[in-house]
Amino acid sequence: MFNPKTIKIKNISKNNEQVIKDLESVFQGKTNVYIDYANVLGWENRLGWSIDIKRLKQFLDSFNTINSANFYYGSLAGDVRSKNLIKDIQGNGYNLKTKPVKIMRISLDVSSIPSNSPTILQNFISKSLLRKFNIETIEYLNSKIRELNNQGTKYIEVRKCNFDVEIGRDILVDSSQNEIASFVIWSGDSDFSDPVIQLFKERKNITIFATARRISRELSQTGARIFDIQKIRKFICWPRDAKRTP
């Protein structure tokens, strides 16, 4: 079942036999992998090491039951790094699913509101938390935003590109139409709890790849198997990060 695609993977596997054995039980039968790259980037920031998408694909290809590695990534129009990453994703044999990143402008202009008004703050802070603040706190926060206004900042840009719907749809389609036995989801989002529950009803094998404390309560309560990606760090991260202590 495991046939290392590179000499490096073969050498690393010699000292990680239990990890390979665990993964062989994860990749049972015809297996599809679904990688939500926005989640992966968040894990990298927390762990302090970066995943090499080329090495990741080589590692996945070392298991002969992997049917498809689906990669979900939001493209940023006019951005060279984004364009190059898309080329790398496709060039390494992933099944790329992409769509443009939406850039939203959220107002920071407090010039026309009273100093004790939460109107602008509620764009960034939940109303339930704002209600816990006293008037002095609201006024202080608005004063700091006013300082930004005086420096010329009247809005901030927020990037948004969510693939939860697309991933959930693809999972259910693959389950019903493509005879997939095992599903590996690289995401800890709560939105996947319903598709996972449906997969259990269909007697599928489901594993969530993530890292500690990055899995939603709803998803963890489904009973899906959790595999910590730190176990395969040496197989999938950039060489300069391979020896770094997590």
N, C-alpha and C positions, 0 to 999 in steps of 0.2 A: 504493500500500500504506500509506504514511504520510500521514495527514490530521489535522493537529493539532486537538485538540478545544477549545483555548482560545487566545486571543491570546498569553498568556504563553508557552505551549508553542511556538507558532509563532515568536515572537521569539527564544527560546532556541535553537531548532533551527537558526536561520540561522548561528550560530557553532559549531554542533556537527554539521555535515553528515556527518562520518565516523562519528560515534556512531550517527546515525539509519541510515546505510547498514549498519553492523554489525548493528544490531538487526533490520533487514529480513531479513538472512540468518539470524538466530536464529529469528524468527517466520515460518518457512516453512510454508505450508499451514495447516490447521486447528490452532490452538495452544491448549494449556491451561497455565495458570500455577498453581503450588502454593506458597503462602506460609506457611512455618512461623514464626509471629509471635514465638515465644520466641527463635528464632535472630536475627530482625531486631532485637529489643530489645538483645541482646548486642552486635550490630554497632554500634548507635547509641551504646552506652556507650563503645565503643572509639574510634569515629570522632569523637565529640563533636558530632554533629549528629543531628537527628531527622527521620524520614521522615513526611511528611504523607500519610496513607492516601487522602485525597481527591485530592491531586495525583498520587499514584501511579496511582490508577484512571483518572484523566483521561489520563495518559500512556499507559497500556496500551490504553485505548480509542482512542487515536490510530492504532493499527495495526489494520487491518480484518481481519486473520487471527486475532486473539485471540477464542477461542471462550468461554472461561470463566476467571475469576480466582478461584481457590479459596483461602479464607483460614481458617487453623486457629488458634484462639485459646481458651485455657482461661479459663472464667469464674469469678470469685470471688464466692461467694454473699454478698449483703448489702453489697457494695462499690459505691458510687455511680459511681466512675470506670470500673469494669469494665462496669457496666450501660450507661453512656453510650457507651463504646467499641463495645459490641455494636450499639447503635443506629446509630452512625456507619458501622460496617462494612457493615451491611445497607442503610443509606440510600444508600451510595455504589455499590451494585450488586454487591458481592462475593458469592460463593457461600460463606456462612459455615458452617464446621464447628466446633462447640464442645462442650465437656463440662466438668463442674465440676473445679476445681483441688483436689487432695487435699492436706490439711495434716497432716503427720506430726510427732509430738512425739518428739524423740530425747533420751534421758536424759543429764544432765550430773552426776548425783548420785554423787559419789565417797566419800560418807561411810561406806559399808560395805565398801570394798575397800582392800587394802594400798596404801601409797603408791607401791610399785614395780610395781603391776599395770597392764597396758595395756588392761584390760577396757573402760573408757569411751573411751579414746583410739582404739581400733580402729573405733569408730563413725564417725570422721572422718578417720583416717589409714590408708592401706593397710598390711596386715600386712607386706608386703615392705619397706616403708620403716621401720616400727616396729622390725623386726629389726636395722636399722642403728643404732638409738639405744642408747646405754649406759644403765645403771640410773639414773645421775644425771639424764639428760635426761628419762626417764620420770617420775621423782620431781618434777622441776621443773615439767613440764607439768601433772601432777596437782595440784601445789600452786596453780598459777594457776587451775585449774578449781575447786579448793576455795575460793579467794577469791570466785569467782562464787557458789558455793553459800552462803557466809556473807552475801552481799549479797541473797540470796533467789532466785537463778536456779538452778533445778534441771533445766531442760530448754530446748531451743531448738526452734523450729518451722521445718520445711522444707516448702516448697511444691513440688508435683510434678504435672506435667500434660504427658505426652509424646504427641505425635501421629504418631510415626514409623510405627506400624502402620497407622493410618488413611490417611496420605498414600501409603504404599507400596501399600496395597490399592486406593485410588482411581486411582493411576497405572496399575496393571496392568489394572483394569477398563476405564478409558478407552482403553487401548491395544487391548484385545481386542474391545470392544463399541461404542465411540463414534467410531471412525475418526479418532482424533487423530494428526496427523503429527508435531507438535513438542511437546516437553515442557520447560517451564521450571520448575526447582525452586529455590526460595529457601530453601536450607538447606545446611549443610556437613557434616551428620551422616553418620557411617560406615554407619548402618543403611540408607541409600539406595543403597549400592553394588550390592546384589543386584538391586533393581528396575531400576537403570540398565543393568546388564549384560544383563538380559532385554530391555530396550528396544532395545539395540544388536543383539541377535539378531533382533529384529523389524524391523530397518532403520529405526528411528525417529531423529528429530533431537532430541538432548538437550543442554540447557545448564544449568549450575549458576550461579545468581546468588548471589554472596557477596562477601566482602572478603578482602584479603590475609591469609594465615596463619590463616584461619578455616574451612579446608576440611580434613576428615580425610584422612589418608594413603590409606585404603582407597577413598574416593570419588575422589580425584585420580588414582589409578592406574587407574580405569576407562577413562580416555581421553575422558571427557565434556568438552565445551567449557566453559571457565570465563569468566564475564563479571563483572568487578569493578564493583560497584554505585557506586563512586566516580565512574565515568564519567558517570553520570546524576544526580549529586547535585543539580545546578541544576534539573533537571526535577521531582524528587520530594521534596526536603526542604522544611522550613518556610522561609518567606521570610527570616527573621532568620539562618538558617544558610547561605543560598545563596551568600553571598560569603565565607564563612569558609574559610580555608585548611585542608585536611584534614591 
